[in-house]
Amino acid sequence: MLGSTYSTRSPGPGPAARGASDTDVGGRPLHNTVPDLDRFFRPETVAVVGASDTEGRPNTGITRQLIAWSQRVGARLFPVNPGRETVFDLPCYPSVTDLPETVDLAVLLVGDPLPVIEQLAEAKVRFAVAFASGFAETGEEGAAAQTRLAEVVAASGMRLLGPNTNLNAFEKFRDDLTGPAIALITQSGHQGRPLYTLQELGIRISHWAPTGNEADLETADFISYFAEQPEVGAIAAYVEGLRDGRSFTLAADRAARNKVPVVMVKVGRTETGARMAASHTGKLTGSDAVVDAAFKQFGVIRVDGLDQLQDTATLLARAKPPTADGVVVYSISGGTGAHFSDLATAAGLDIPRLSEAKQTELHQWIPDYLNVANPIDNGGHPVGDWRGRKIIDAILADPSVGVLICPITGPFPPMSDKLAQDLADAAESTDKLVCVVWGSPLGTEDAYRTTLLGSSRLATFRTFGNCISAVKSYLDHHHFAAAYRSPFDDAPRTRSSSARKAQALMRAGHQLSEHAAKQMLRAYGIRVPREQLVTSAAGSVRAAGLVGYPVVMKASGAQLGHKTELGLVKIGLTSASQVRDAYRDLTDIARYEGVELDGILVCQMVERGVEMVVGVTQDPLFGPTVTVGLGGVLVEILADAAVRVPPFGEDMARDMLGELRGHRLLEGVRGAPPADIDALVDVVMRVQRMAMELGGDLSELDINPLMVLPRGQGAVALDALAVCR
């Protein structure tokens, strides 16, 4: 496995240097406060409330474990139990208020922690842990109890882990391991077990935070804290629900600033998964598309399984930044190399063709009839003698190569033993990443157990898939970290005059008419067609003359949504008589449908362009989100859209367009000219500003279609829907 010679990070600027009190235009914080958890993980004094030494009682085993843990971290432990004078030969106190000194950490082994919390506050205890269940994970009544608990904790000034947590924070961590460590965060304690046992393979684990129901301390707090710890090389988390989206993005931003990778299993991708997560931790899972977007914005690496979590976190914690993106696949079998290369290429890894000079060099040791362009097939025999190491060294010397991967699908001693040793030795002499996939289902072979796992520099995997996904995450993370600029640094801090104009148009709890919605867009500098709102047939003819034929006529009214389905849109009108007839038709239909209008819009007709949709929705966890996608009728048929959580920069807005399956439409297809992508990005950024400034007052905004004209001609919002909260 990868060992201590691999590099760690340089800490980023602290919150004080960045103006930690700043808020954005919506009054939301732009920086978080890192909780000082040093005294939680390494307290000087510990109280165990409900301590017991009666064999057979659950509290007895927990007390025994806490005593052992306190001894390891050098803390003085005080049992608290009004019914005992001693516990395990330690003096026992009737109440925390009777303790001889101030306590850093109190562990509550009681069914109802609420009464004890008030005593702890009086005693000025800094941290408490509540194991008790029966709170938000049980339903409405439990959620109400958890809310009361959170309120008392907030008023006390102490910090609480739990309720519904466990002993994972007090596990025994090996202190004989060196190098960058993995810090664990798990809402379900058992899900961290595979990573905890990585210590047996030589991987250092520094912390474990079992956050439980997160009535107070949450995942975001531990991400922020771990990102500041010099020994932490990566943060690995199993999360069932995020308590607050803003806190999470601020914590992820801190990790990104400090270049600390965060690898996470986040359940709730499916309806079933979300329902199970809620029943277990009593949290909202949020829209999974929004979660994915937030992860992407702040470099959080999302994996699907615990095996991926441990393999990816291990690699990211230990490996140095890559010197190149090129990946070389080296094997003793052409079939193995081709199979692995196909999978790696499909995953987005760069498998470059080696230069003719490099191929000639490799053919010194590999028969001429074998392919050495990449993947490299050595035919088997060269790995059994002196040639094996020569081949590996020659590959690693190529400046286009950043990663060498050798899939060994099964043991074939003695050649596999020699190959494993050569790879381990070569890894010791290079800064480049060397990976081995040991495919034997047994895993008992000496080449695997001793040579590969005993190496301090090799990254060893058991499956092709985990190796490929980990290497892809490793390369992506370092590209992201090198280019990362926090969007919070450039987030607007003051409201614009546009916000005041928009708010004057808004009516709480109402949907605006198209005319009013477009006035909001105008206030933010978003272009709309030439148009006039009229209330008579004669007025519509005059308006058409001013707007210029051909025109579009549409009914405009609050609470009027899908106008086309009701026949309330007329397009391509080219004469006064058509306009006059259209006015009568539209008002007759509206009267028949019982739709109240504020008038009829006579609009400039814009035909040539790519129809897009740009909108704002409110996510229950993250607040306002911005969406862009293919518009018109395609928005519902294809559902081709990308979403981001404000704030984000212009580069991220362009990335959104690149994610769309139909992004080539913007580049020009079948003779169509390229669209004005710069204008589209400008609209997205203006809509983001609107979302941030209007905040929760704007429940929904839908610009559809936004007609993106040919390059250099801009973009025009042809229709808009706005709903106020």
N, C-alpha and C positions, 0 to 999 in steps of 0.2 A: 504493500500500500504506500501511498505518498507520505513522506515523512517530514521531519522538522527542518530540513534544509530549504524548504520552500518558503517563499516570502509572505509577509503579512502586508499591512496597509499603512498609509500615513493618515493620521486623524484629520478630519475636516475642521473648519472653523466652528467654534462654539456658538451657542445661541446668543450670548451677550454681544459678540462681535457682529452679529447679523441683525440686531434690533429685534429681540425676542418679543417685544410688546406690540409689534406691528400687526395691524389688521387690514383686510382687503376692503374693497368698496362695499361689500355686504356685511362688514363688521365681523367677519370670521378670521380667526388667527392665521397668520402666515408662518408662524414658527411654534413649535411645541416646547414644553418644558420637560427636560429629561428627569424622571424621578431618581432621587439618590437612593439606589437600592443596595448600596454596599453593605449597610447594616442589616439588610434582609438576608443576603446570602452569606455574610460573615459577621454575625452579631457578636457582641461581647457578652450580652446577657439574654437568656431565654426563659420565658415562663411557660409551663405546660398546665393549662387550666383543665381540670378533670383528670389529672394524672392518677395512675393506678399501678399497683404491683400485685394485684390479685390474679393469680394464674387462671387462664380461661376467659378472661374478660378482654374484649377488643382493645380497650384503652391501654391495657398492660403492654401488649406488643408494640403499640405506637409509642408509648412512653419509653420503652426500652430502646427503640430505634432512635428516638430523639436524644436520649442521653448519649448514645454512641456518636451520633452526628455532632452534638455539641462538643464532645471531647475532641473530635477530629478538627473542628474549626476553632477550637480554643475558647469556647463560650462557657460562662457559668450558667448552670440550669437550676431553676427554682420550681419544684412541683407546687401546684395550687390545688387544694382539695379540702373543703371544710371538715370532712369526716376522717382525716388522717393526720397523724403527727409526723410520719416519715413515709417516703416512697423510695424504694430501692436504697435505703439507708441515707437518703438525702432529707434534710429538714423540709417539711411540707407546711405551706402557709394557707390560712383559711380563705384569703382573698388577695387579688392583685394589689389592692390598696395597702396590704400589710407587708409587701415585699420590702427588703432592706435597701434596695437601690432601684434606680430607674431601669426599665426593661426595654431592650431594643425590639424584641420579637416575642409575641405571645401566640402560642398555638392552642386553639380552642377545641377541646375534645368534649363538646357539649351539644345537646340536641338543638337548643335555641341560643344562638350566639348574641342575639340582640341585647338582652340585659347585661351581658358581660362587656359588650362594646362600650357601654356608658361608663362602667368601672375602669376600663382600660384608658378611656379618654381622660378621666380624672387623674389616673396615675401617669399620664403623659407617655404612654407606650407608643412607639413609633410605627410598628408594623404588627398586624395580626393575620392569622391564617384560620379560616373557618372551613372545617371538613363537612359540616352538616349538609344534608341534602333536603329536598322538599321545598325548593324555592322555584325559580322561574321555569325550571325544567318540568314542573308538574302541572302547569296550567295557570289560569287567571289568579286563583287564590295565592298560589305560590309566588307568582310574579308580583303581586301586591306586597307580600311579605318581603320580597327581595328589594322592592323600591323603598320600603321603610328602612330596611337595613342600610341601603346605600345612602339614604338621607342622613341617618345618624352618623355613619362613618364620615361623610363629607363635612358635617358640622363639627366633628371631633378633631379634625386635622391629622388623624392617623391614616395609614394606607392599609387596605385589606386585600388579601388574596383569597378568592373564593366568593361565595360558598360553593359547595359541591366540588371541592378539589380533593387532593390526595397527598401522599407522602413523597412524591417524586422529587420535589425540591430538596429533600433531605437524604437522597441516595448517596452512596459512597462512590466518589469519583476517583479514578486512579490518579495518583500524583507523580507517577514515575514516567508519564508520557510527556513528550515535548512537542514543540511546533504549534502552528495555528490550530485553534480548537473550534469545535462546533458547539454553539449554544442552542438549546432546544426550547421550543414553546409548544405546548400541546394542550388543547382544551379537553381532550379525552386522554387520560394518563396512559392507558395501555398502548396507544398508538405511537408513543415514543420509545417503546421497548426495543424495536430493532435498531434504532440509532444509539440507544444507551449501550447496547451490547457491542457496538463497534469498538469499544475500548479493548475488547478481547482480540481485535485485529490490529491494535496499535494506534487507533484513531482517538485523539484526545477529545473528551467532552468536558466543557468548563462549567456549564450551568444547565439547569432544567427548570422551567417555569410551567407548572401545571395550572393554567389559569381558571379552569372550571367555569362558573357562570359569569365571572367578571362583573360583579356588582361594583367594584371599584377598580383595582388594577386590571388592565386589559392587555391584549396582545400588543397593541401599539406602544404601551409603556415599556414592555420588555424589549421590543425591537429597538426603540430609541436608546434604552440603556445598554443593550448588548452592542449596538453599533459604536458605542464610545469606549468599549473595553479593548485594550491593545492585544489581548491574547485571542480574541474572537476572530477567526478567519471566515466564518460563514454562520448564518442564522438559519436553522431548519425548523419549520413550523407545521403543525397539523391544526387546521382551523376549521371549525364548523360554522361559525358566524362571526362577523365583525360587529362590534358594538356601535362604533361611530366611524363613518367613512372619512370624515375630515381628519380625525386623530390618526387613522391608519395612513392616509396619504402623507401627513406631516412626518410620521415615523419612517415611512418608506423613503421619503425625501432625505431624511437625516442619514439613513443607511447608504443611499445613493451618493450623497455628498462625501461620505467617508469611504466610499468604494467597498463597502461590506456587502457581499451578495446575500440576498434573502431568498431561500428556496421554500416553497410552500405547497402543501396539499390543502386545497380549499374545497370542501364538499359542498354540495348543493347545485351541481351542474344540471341535475334533472329534478323534476317535480317530486319524485320519490325521495331523492337525496335531500332536498330542501326540507321536506316534511319531517324526515327522520332527524335532521340536524336540529330543527326547532324543538322537537320533542326531547332532545337530549340536553340542549343547553339553553333553550328558551330565548333564542335570538333570531332576528331577521337574517336571512341569508342574502337578501338583496337580489337584484337582477344580475344573473351570471354574466351577461354581456358587459354590464357596467363594471363588475369586479374584474373581468379580464382586461378591460380598457385601463382601469386604474393600475393594475399590475404592470401592464405594458408601459405606461407612462413613467413609472418610477422604478422599472427594472426588476420587479419581483418576478422570480422564475417559478411558474406554476407547473407542478408535476402531478401525475395522476395516482401514483401508488407509493407506498412506504418504501419499496425497494428502490424506486427512482429517487425518492427523497434522500435516502442514505447515500446512494452512489453519486448523485449530483452534488449534494452538499459536501461530501468528502472531497471530490475533485476540486470544487470551487474554493474550499477552505485552504487547500494545500498547494495548488499548482501556480507557478509563476505566470505572469502575463505572457501571451503567445508572441513569438517573434515574427510569425507569418500565419496566414489563414490556411495554407495548403495542408491537406491531410493525405498521407501515404498509407495505403493498405498493403501489408507485407505478410505473405503466408507461404506455406509449403504446398498449397493446393490451388490450382487455377480456379476450380469451382468455388472454393471458400472465398477467395479474393473477389471473384465476380459477384457472388451473392452479397457479400458485405458491402462492396462498392455500390451496388444498385440501391441497397437500403440507405446508405449514407448519402448518396446523391439525391435520392427522393426526399430526404430530411433536410436538404439544403446545405450540406457540407461540400466544400470545394475539394474535389479529387483531381488535382492538376496533372496534366501529362508532363512527365519529366523530360528534360532537355535531351537532345540526341547525345550530347557529351556525357551526361549522367548515365544514360542507358548503355553507352559504350563502356563506361567504367564498370558498371554492374555486370556486364557480360564477361568481365575478366574472371568472375567466380560463378556465374550462372550460365548454363548452356544457352547457345544462341537461339535455339528454337523456342525458348520460353519468353513470355511477355514480361518486360520490366518497365513498361511505360508508366504504369500505375493503374490498377493494382500490380504489385510485383509478385511473381510466382517463381520461387527458387527451385522448385522440383523436388525438394525434400533432402537430397543427399548433402548439399552444402552446409546445412545446419549442423551436421554431425561432426564437422572438423573445423579447422582454422578459418575456413572461408566464412562461416556464419557471422562472426563478429565483424569481419571486414565489410560485409554487405550492410549490416546495421549502421556501422559508423559512416559509410559512404552516403546512405540515405539521410542521416541526420545532419551531414555536412552541407546538404543542399539548402541554399538560402530561401528557396520557395517553400520549404517544408517547415511547418510549425508543430505538427503532430504526427507521430508514428503510431499506427495501430496494428497489432499482430493478433488476429483471431486464431486461436488454437482450438479447433473443434473437439479434440479428444486427445488423451495421452497416447503417445507412441514411443515409449522409452526404447533406447536411450536418447534418441534424437530430440524428443520433446524436453527432456531434462536439460540437454545442452542448449537448446534454443531459449528456454526460460532463463538459464543462467546468463547467457550472452545478453539478453534483453535487460536483465537486472543490472549487469555490469555496465552496459552502455548507458543506461539511465543515470547512473552515478556520475558520468562524465559529461553530461549535457544539461543545458538549461531548457531544452525542448521537452515537451510532454510525450512520454512513452506510455502507451496503453496496451494491455493484454486482455483478451477475452478468453477465459478458460472455460471451455464448453462442456467438460465432463460432468455428467450428472452426479458423480460420486463426491468429488471435492475432497477426497481423502489422500490424493496422490502427493508424494513428497515434493514434486516440482511445484505444485500449487500451494500446499500448506507451508512449506519451508522457504522455497526460493522466491515465489511471487509475493506471498503475503509477508514474507520477512524482509522484503526490499523497502527501503525508506523512500524510494523515488518513483517506483512504478505505480501506475493506476491500474488496478486489477478489477475486472468485471466478470460476471457469470453469464451474461446474455448480450447478444448483438444489440438489441433494442436499447438497453440501459446504457451501454457504452456510447452509442450514437447520440442519444438524447443528452447525455451528460457532456460530451464533447461539444455538441452544438450549443448548449447552454453556456459552457465555459467560454467559447469564442464570442458568442453574442454578448455575454456579460462584460467582457473586457472592451469590446467596441462601445457598448453603452456607457460604461464607466469613463472611458477616455473622452467621450463627447458630452457627458452630462452637464447640463446647466439647469439649476433649479428653476422651475417656472414660478415659484413663489417670490423669487428675487425681483421679477419684473411685473408681478401682478399689480394692477391699479389699486391705489390706496384711497383715492378720492372719487366721489361721484362726479359725473360729467353733467353738463347742461342737458344732454340728451335724456338722461334719466328723469329729470324734472318734467320735460316735455312728455315723455312716455307715461309717467305716472298720472299726469293730468287727464290722460285718455282712458285710464283703467277704471273698471268698476268691480269692486270686490264681489266674487262669486258669480261673475258673468262672463260669457263669451262675447268678444267684441265682433262687430261687423267687419267685413272685409275692408271697408273704407277706413275704419278706425285702426284696424291692424296695420294697414299699409302706412297710415300716418305715423304709427310707432316706428316702423322700419325707416321711414324718411327721417325721423328724429335722430336715428343712429347712422345716417348717411348711406343707407342701403337703397339702391336705385329701384324705383317702381315705374311702370309705364305711365305715359301721359294719360290722364283720365280725369273725368269730372263726374260728380254725383248729381243726378237730376231727379226731379219729382214730377215731370210732365213730359208728354210726347214731344211738344214743341221744344222744350228744353233739351231733350235728347238729340234732336236734329241740330240745334245750335252747337251742342257739345261735340257732336261728331265732326262738324265742320272745323272746330278749333283743334280737336285731337288729330284729325286727318284720317281719311279712309285708307284701307278698310279698318273697321272697328270691331271690337268685341263688346257685347252688352251682358251684364250680369246683375242679378238681384243682390242687394246688399242689405243685410239685417243681422242684428245680434241674435245669437243662438242658431244661426243658419249655417249648417255644416256642409254637407255634400250637395252642392247646387246642381251638379251635372245630372245626378240621378233623378232629380225632380224636374228636369227640363228648364232650369233657371239660368242657363247660359246659352247665348247665341253668338256664333263666331262668323267671321268673314262677311260682315255687312258692308255693302259698297255703295248704297244710295240712301237718300233721305226717306224714301218710301219704305225701304227695308228697316231702317232704324225706327220709324214711326210704328210700323207693324210689330216690330220686336218689343218695343216698349209696352204695347197693349198686351201682347202674349205673356210677357213676363209678369206683369201686374195681375193678369187674370189667373195665371197658375198660382201665384203666391196667395191670392185671395181664396182660391179653391182649396189649397193645401193648408190654409189657416196660418200662413207665415207672415209675421209682422216685418215690414221693410222700413229702412230709413231712406230708401231711394234706389235708383238704378244707376249702376256704374257704366259709363261709356268710356271704353279703354282703347288705347293704342294696341294694335294687333302685332305681336312679335312672334315670328314664325321660325326663323333660322337659328338653331342652337341645340344644345344638349340639355334635356330636362333633368334637373336635380332637385333634391329636397334637402333643406337645412332646417333643423328644429331644436327645440329645447323641451326637455321633460324633467320632472322632479323625481329623483330616486330616493326611496325611503332612508337609505344609508348615506349616500354621497351628496344629496341635495341636487342642485341643477346640473344637468348633463347636456352636452351638445352632440347632435347627430347629423351626419351628412350621408347621402346615398343617392341612388338613381331615383328620379322623381317621376311625376306623371302617374300613369296607370301602373308603371313598373314597380312603384314603391310597395304596393301590396302583393303583386304577383311574385316578384323576385326576392323581396325583403333583403336587398343588397345594401347594407348600411354599415357605417362605422361610428363608434361613439367614443367620446372622451369626457373626462371630468375636469372642469375648470379649476385652477388656471392651467393653460398650456400655451406653448409658443407656436409660431408660424411653422416651424419645422414639423411639429407634431400634427398640425392641420394638414400639411402635405402628406404626411404618413397615412392619415385617414383615407385620403383619396387613393393612395397606393394599395390599400387593403381591399378596395371594392373589386368584386369580380368583373364588373363592367368598366373598370377604369380606362380601358383602351378606347372607349367611346370619346373620352376627353382628349385623346391624342389624335383623333381623326381616323375614321375607318371608311372604306368603300368610297373614297374620293372626297369625303367630308373634310373641311379644314379643321386643324387643331382648335380646341376650345380655349377660351381665355381662363386658364387655370389660375393665374395670379388674381384675377377678379373674383373667382370662386373662393380662393383662400381668404381674400379680404372680407368677403361676406361672412365666412365662418368665424373669423376673428371678431367682427363687429357683433355677430349674434352671441359669441361668448361674452363679450363685454356687457351686452344686454342681460344675459343670464346672470352674471355676477352682480350687476348693479340692481336689478329688480328682484333678485333672490326668490324667496318663496312667494312673493306677490304674483309672479308670473308662473302659473301652474303649467302652461303648455304653450308652445309656439310652433307653428308648422308653416314654413314657406314652401309651397308646392303648387305648381312647379317654379323653381328658380331657373330661368332660361339663361344658360351660360353661352354667350355669343362667341363667334370666332375670335381668335387671339387678337388682343388689342381693342376689342369692342365692348368689353365689360360683361356684366351679368344683370338681369332684370328679374325682380320678384313679381311674377304674374298673379299670384294669389297668396293669401296669408290668412291664417287662423290663429287667434290668440285667446287663451282662456285665463282669467284672473282668479286667484285664490281668495 
